[in-house]
Amino acid sequence: MGFQQGLSGLGAAAKNLDVIGNNVANVNTVGFKGSRAEFADIYASTFGTASNIAGIGAKVTTIAQQFSQGNTTSTNNPLDVAITGNGFFRMQDPTGSISYARNGQFQLDKNGYIVNNGQFLTGWAVDQGTGIFLEGSTPQPIQLQFSNIGARATGASGVTGAGLNLGLNLNAADKVIPAGTAFSSTDPTTYNYSTSATVFDSLGVAHTQTMYFRKQDPAAGGTVGSWDIKYGLDGKDVNANGTLGPQVPAVAKLSTTISFDANGKPVGLPVGGTTFNVTAATLNNGSAGLNFQMYFDKSTQFGSPYNVNTLTQDGYTDGVLTGISVSKEGVVQGRYSNGQSRNVAKVVLSTFTNPQGLQPLGDNRWAESFGSGQPLTNGPGQGNTGFLQAAAVEDSNVDLTSELVNLITAQRNYQANAQTVKAQDTIMQTIVNLR
């Protein structure tokens, strides 16, 4: 039986060499997971005691994949994504078949889908109305939209505080402007300070809104600690009727009064802000005009010099896609030329009770099998899934030094089994030559 043991040992050693060779060949394959050959001995069936049975050789029981974490290498591609921890990217081919991968070398195809080797990366879509991810729904291929995002007029975001928010400090020690001094935007002596903000109409056309602050004269009936605000737009005065510039007959200028208490805090501000309005006919560019609320509740009146602390508004012009980013939680976000960003989707990761039971498909992909169990799909960082690292890839987890040592050991094992066959041949030859 020596030939049988030797042949089985040669077969097992050859399979071990194949496994090691495959590991070495893929030492630079991104997302590759090394394998190892696992062996068992073979005994002949017997009804009696096995204490005097030598056994009939060895066999390969399984080639077990090792899903340990590989090193992470940074790249210059924002679409490269590495998984740090458990989980697999959920991939879908054009026919709808699902596979799983650790290779995060992604690109965009001509239709804006995030792909790898022809497979679409899948994730949860986002409700564009609410901005909420549709978690728990069936993941779908992630697609970026290259069309422009439309403009939004100042004040049209629909959120609390939409419009222009201004926080500044008006110097309490500053001089008052005599009540008899007529305001003129071209004469700096008729107001104390001015500041400007960029606002947008419904077509995304930018306009320069200017605010002029005049401290009221208590001696002429003004209120102590109160300021008048006049307005300008694109170099012209704003009238109370929503027109621009001087009128014939003259009309009142758009004006706002803000007052401060003894502690320098604003008082008596209208709930819902102060309305700024310029009519569509006045702009005469096809937009819906300007109509938004202004909020001065973050303003103060202290003895320190005048300064603007905050100046924000919610409008913007139209924009085109200029870049994308992926957060560690899997949020894919598009960046646009107008400074805006939009959530596109959320990458999902799938885990398995027994990842070694996955069926290898090649191209760094695996398929679900009975032995792996069903996939558990979550967002990165949810459940027992790991996180993502953008602009990075996970290297092969093969340790080249260890594999080369294993190669030497496997080679010696093969030689030893060959020597067993040779020894058995010599014994048989001796028996044949007996006379």
C-alpha positions in Angstrom: 0.0 0.0 0.0 3.0 2.3 0.1 2.3 3.4 -3.4 -1.2 4.6 -2.5 0.1 6.6 0.5 2.8 8.2 -1.5 0.4 9.0 -4.4 -2.1 10.5 -2.1 0.6 12.6 -0.4 1.9 13.7 -3.8 -1.7 14.8 -4.8 -2.2 16.7 -1.5 1.2 18.3 -1.7 0.5 19.3 -5.3 -2.8 20.9 -4.4 -1.1 22.8 -1.5 1.5 24.1 -4.0 -1.4 25.2 -6.3 -3.0 27.1 -3.4 0.3 28.8 -2.4 1.0 29.6 -6.0 -2.4 31.3 -6.4 -1.8 33.3 -3.2 1.6 34.5 -4.5 0.2 35.3 -7.9 -2.4 37.6 -6.3 -0.2 39.3 -3.8 -0.9 42.6 -5.6 -4.6 42.0 -6.3 -6.7 44.6 -4.6 -9.3 43.0 -2.2 -7.9 39.5 -2.7 -8.3 37.1 0.2 -5.7 34.3 0.5 -6.5 30.7 1.0 -5.0 27.7 2.6 -5.3 24.0 1.9 -6.6 21.9 4.9 -5.8 18.2 5.0 -7.1 15.0 6.6 -5.8 11.5 6.9 -7.5 8.5 5.2 -8.1 5.1 6.9 -9.5 1.9 5.3 -12.9 0.8 6.6 -12.7 -1.9 9.2 -15.0 -3.6 11.7 -12.3 -4.4 14.1 -9.7 -2.4 16.0 -7.7 0.1 14.1 -4.6 -0.1 16.3 -2.6 -2.1 13.7 -3.8 -0.2 10.6 -1.3 2.2 9.1 -3.7 4.2 7.1 -3.8 4.8 3.4 -2.8 8.4 2.9 -3.9 12.0 3.0 -6.5 14.1 1.3 -7.4 17.7 0.9 -10.6 18.4 2.8 -11.1 22.0 1.8 -9.4 25.1 0.5 -10.4 27.6 3.1 -10.4 31.3 2.3 -8.9 33.6 4.9 -11.0 36.8 5.3 -8.6 38.7 7.5 -8.2 42.5 7.0 -5.7 43.6 4.3 -3.6 46.8 4.6 -5.1 50.0 3.4 -3.3 52.1 0.7 -4.3 55.7 -0.1 -4.9 56.6 -3.7 -5.8 59.8 -5.7 -9.1 58.5 -6.9 -12.1 59.7 -4.7 -14.1 56.7 -6.0 -11.6 54.2 -4.6 -13.2 52.8 -1.4 -11.7 50.5 1.2 -13.7 48.5 3.8 -12.1 48.6 7.3 -13.8 45.8 9.2 -16.5 43.3 8.2 -18.6 43.3 5.2 -18.7 43.1 1.4 -19.8 45.5 -1.3 -23.0 44.4 -2.8 -22.6 44.3 -6.5 -25.2 43.8 -9.3 -24.6 42.9 -12.9 -26.7 44.2 -15.8 -29.0 41.1 -15.6 -29.7 41.7 -11.9 -27.5 39.0 -10.5 -26.0 39.8 -7.1 -22.4 39.2 -6.0 -20.1 40.4 -3.3 -16.7 42.0 -3.4 -14.0 43.6 -1.3 -12.3 45.2 -4.3 -13.2 49.0 -4.0 -11.6 50.2 -7.3 -14.6 52.0 -8.6 -15.1 54.2 -11.7 -18.0 55.9 -13.4 -19.4 54.5 -16.6 -20.9 56.7 -19.3 -24.3 56.6 -17.7 -23.0 57.8 -14.3 -23.2 54.4 -12.5 -20.4 53.5 -10.1 -18.9 50.3 -11.5 -16.1 47.7 -11.0 -15.4 45.2 -13.7 -18.8 45.8 -15.2 -20.6 45.3 -11.9 -22.8 48.1 -10.4 -22.2 49.2 -6.8 -25.5 49.2 -5.0 -26.9 51.2 -2.1 -30.0 52.9 -0.7 -31.5 55.8 -2.7 -32.3 59.1 -1.1 -35.7 60.8 -1.1 -35.0 64.1 -2.9 -38.0 65.7 -1.2 -36.9 65.0 2.4 -33.3 64.1 2.0 -33.8 60.9 4.0 -32.2 57.6 2.8 -34.6 54.8 2.0 -33.0 52.4 4.5 -34.5 49.0 4.5 -35.5 49.1 0.9 -33.9 46.9 -1.8 -30.5 48.4 -2.7 -30.3 49.7 -6.2 -27.3 50.5 -8.5 -25.9 54.0 -7.5 -26.1 56.5 -10.3 -24.8 60.1 -10.3 -26.8 62.7 -12.2 -24.6 65.0 -14.4 -27.4 67.4 -15.2 -27.4 70.9 -13.7 -29.1 71.4 -10.4 -31.5 74.3 -10.7 -31.2 77.7 -9.1 -32.9 78.6 -5.9 -34.1 82.1 -4.9 -33.1 83.5 -1.6 -35.8 82.7 0.9 -37.1 79.7 -1.1 -35.6 76.8 0.9 -38.7 76.4 2.9 -36.9 75.8 6.2 -37.3 77.9 9.4 -35.3 81.1 9.1 -35.1 80.9 5.3 -33.9 84.2 3.7 -31.1 86.5 4.9 -29.7 86.3 8.4 -27.5 89.1 9.5 -25.6 89.3 12.8 -23.6 92.4 13.5 -22.6 94.8 16.2 -23.7 98.4 16.0 -21.5 100.7 18.1 -23.6 102.1 20.9 -21.2 105.1 21.3 -21.5 106.1 17.6 -22.9 109.5 16.6 -26.5 110.0 15.7 -27.6 111.1 12.3 -29.8 114.3 12.7 -33.4 113.6 11.8 -33.3 116.4 9.3 -30.5 114.9 7.3 -32.0 113.3 4.2 -30.7 109.8 3.4 -28.6 109.4 0.3 -26.8 106.2 -0.5 -24.2 108.2 -2.4 -23.4 110.4 0.7 -21.6 108.4 3.5 -22.3 111.3 5.9 -26.1 110.4 5.9 -25.6 107.0 7.4 -23.2 105.3 9.9 -22.4 102.0 8.3 -23.2 99.9 5.3 -22.8 96.2 4.4 -23.6 94.1 1.4 -24.9 90.6 0.7 -25.3 88.6 -2.5 -28.8 87.4 -3.0 -30.4 85.4 -5.8 -33.6 85.6 -7.8 -35.5 82.6 -9.0 -33.3 82.3 -12.2 -30.2 82.2 -10.1 -29.1 85.7 -11.1 -26.9 87.2 -8.4 -27.8 90.6 -7.0 -25.9 92.8 -4.6 -28.1 93.9 -1.7 -26.8 96.8 0.4 -28.0 97.8 3.9 -27.4 101.3 5.3 -27.6 101.8 9.0 -28.5 105.2 10.5 -28.6 105.8 14.2 -31.8 107.6 15.3 -31.6 111.0 16.9 -33.5 111.0 20.3 -33.5 114.8 20.4 -35.6 114.8 17.2 -38.1 112.3 18.4 -36.1 109.1 17.7 -35.9 106.2 20.1 -32.8 105.7 22.2 -30.9 102.7 21.0 -32.7 102.5 17.7 -31.4 102.4 14.1 -33.0 102.9 10.7 -32.0 100.6 7.9 -32.3 101.7 4.2 -31.7 99.4 1.3 -30.1 99.3 -2.1 -29.9 96.7 -4.9 -27.3 96.6 -7.6 -26.4 100.2 -6.9 -29.9 101.6 -6.8 -32.1 102.5 -3.9 -35.0 100.2 -3.0 -38.4 101.9 -2.7 -41.1 100.7 -0.4 -43.3 99.7 -3.3 -40.7 97.2 -4.6 -39.2 99.4 -7.3 -35.7 100.8 -7.6 -34.3 104.2 -7.9 -35.9 107.7 -7.7 -39.5 107.9 -8.6 -41.7 110.7 -10.0 -43.6 111.5 -7.9 -41.1 110.4 -5.2 -42.0 107.5 -3.1 -40.8 106.4 0.3 -37.7 104.2 0.6 -37.9 100.7 2.0 -37.0 101.1 5.6 -36.6 98.9 8.7 -36.2 100.0 12.3 -34.4 97.8 14.9 -34.1 98.7 18.6 -31.9 97.4 21.4 -32.5 97.2 25.2 -30.1 98.4 27.9 -28.2 95.1 27.6 -27.5 95.6 23.9 -30.0 92.9 22.8 -32.6 93.4 20.0 -36.2 94.0 21.1 -39.5 94.2 19.2 -38.3 92.5 16.1 -41.3 91.3 14.0 -42.0 87.6 14.2 -41.1 85.9 11.0 -38.6 88.6 10.0 -38.7 91.7 7.9 -39.8 91.5 4.3 -37.5 92.6 1.5 -39.3 92.8 -1.8 -38.3 93.9 -5.4 -40.9 93.2 -8.0 -40.4 91.0 -11.0 -41.3 93.9 -13.3 -38.5 96.0 -11.8 -35.9 93.2 -12.3 -37.2 92.7 -15.8 -35.2 89.6 -16.5 -37.9 86.9 -16.5 -37.5 85.9 -12.8 -40.2 86.0 -10.1 -38.5 89.0 -8.5 -37.0 89.1 -5.0 -39.2 88.4 -2.0 -37.6 87.1 1.2 -37.4 87.6 4.9 -34.5 89.3 6.8 -33.6 88.4 10.3 -31.6 90.7 12.7 -32.1 88.7 15.9 -28.3 87.9 16.1 -27.4 91.6 16.0 -26.2 93.5 19.1 -25.5 97.1 20.2 -22.4 97.2 22.4 -19.7 99.8 22.9 -17.3 97.9 20.7 -16.5 98.8 17.1 -18.9 98.0 14.3 -18.4 94.5 12.9 -20.3 91.9 10.9 -20.3 88.5 12.7 -22.7 86.4 10.5 -24.1 86.9 7.1 -26.0 84.0 5.5 -28.7 83.4 2.9 -30.1 80.3 1.3 -30.2 81.1 -2.4 -27.8 80.0 -5.1 -27.3 79.9 -8.8 -27.5 76.7 -11.0 -24.5 74.4 -10.9 -22.9 71.4 -12.6 -21.3 68.3 -10.9 -17.7 68.9 -10.2 -16.8 66.1 -7.8 -18.0 63.4 -5.5 -17.1 62.1 -2.1 -17.9 59.0 0.0 -18.1 59.3 3.8 -17.1 56.6 6.2 -20.8 55.9 6.8 -21.2 55.2 3.1 -22.9 58.5 2.1 -22.2 59.3 -1.6 -22.4 63.0 -2.1 -22.1 65.1 -5.2 -20.4 68.5 -5.2 -21.5 71.2 -7.6 -20.0 74.3 -9.1 -22.3 76.6 -7.2 -21.0 75.4 -3.8 -23.9 73.1 -3.2 -23.8 69.4 -2.4 -26.4 66.7 -2.7 -26.7 63.3 -1.2 -26.9 60.7 -4.0 -27.2 57.4 -2.1 -25.8 55.4 0.8 -23.5 52.4 0.1 -24.6 49.2 1.8 -22.4 46.4 3.1 -23.4 42.7 3.4 -22.1 40.3 6.0 -22.4 36.5 6.3 -22.5 34.1 9.2 -19.9 32.0 7.5 -18.0 34.0 4.9 -15.7 31.0 4.2 -18.8 29.3 2.7 -19.1 31.9 -0.1 -18.6 30.6 -3.6 -15.7 32.2 -5.4 -16.6 33.6 -8.8 -13.3 35.2 -9.9 -12.8 38.9 -10.6 -12.5 39.4 -6.8 -16.2 38.4 -6.3 -18.1 35.8 -4.4 -21.7 34.6 -4.5 -24.0 33.5 -1.7 -24.2 29.8 -1.1 -26.0 27.4 1.2 -22.9 27.2 3.3 -22.4 31.0 3.7 -25.9 31.7 4.9 -28.1 34.6 3.7 -26.6 38.1 3.5 -27.2 40.6 6.3 -27.3 44.0 4.6 -26.7 47.2 6.5 -25.2 50.6 6.2 -21.5 50.9 7.0 -21.0 51.0 10.8 -24.4 49.5 11.4 -24.8 46.0 12.9 -21.4 44.3 12.6 -20.3 46.0 9.4 -17.1 48.0 9.2 -16.7 51.5 8.0 -15.5 52.9 4.6 -12.4 54.8 3.8 -12.6 56.9 0.6 -9.6 57.5 -1.8 -8.1 54.2 -0.5 -8.1 50.5 -1.4 -7.7 47.4 0.6 -4.6 45.4 -0.4 -4.4 41.7 -0.7 -4.1 40.0 2.7 -1.4 37.7 1.4 1.9 37.8 3.4 4.5 37.2 0.8 7.2 36.2 3.2 5.0 33.6 4.9 3.8 32.2 1.5 7.4 31.8 0.3 8.3 29.9 3.5 5.1 27.8 3.0 6.2 27.2 -0.6 9.5 25.7 0.6 7.7 23.5 3.1 5.2 22.3 0.5 8.1 21.6 -1.9 9.9 19.5 0.7 6.6 17.7 1.5 6.2 16.8 -2.2 9.8 15.6 -2.4 9.3 13.4 0.7 6.2 11.8 -0.7 8.1 11.2 -4.0 10.8 9.6 -1.9 8.1 7.3 -0.4 7.1 6.1 -3.8 10.7 5.6 -4.8 11.4 3.6 -1.6 8.4 1.4 -2.3 9.6 0.9 -5.9 13.0 -0.2 -4.6 11.3 -2.7 -2.2 9.2 -4.1 -5.1 12.2 -4.4 -7.3 14.1 -6.3 -4.6 11.2 -8.7 -4.2 11.0 -9.2 -8.0 14.8 -10.0 -8.1 14.6 -12.7 -5.4 15.6 -16.1 -6.7 
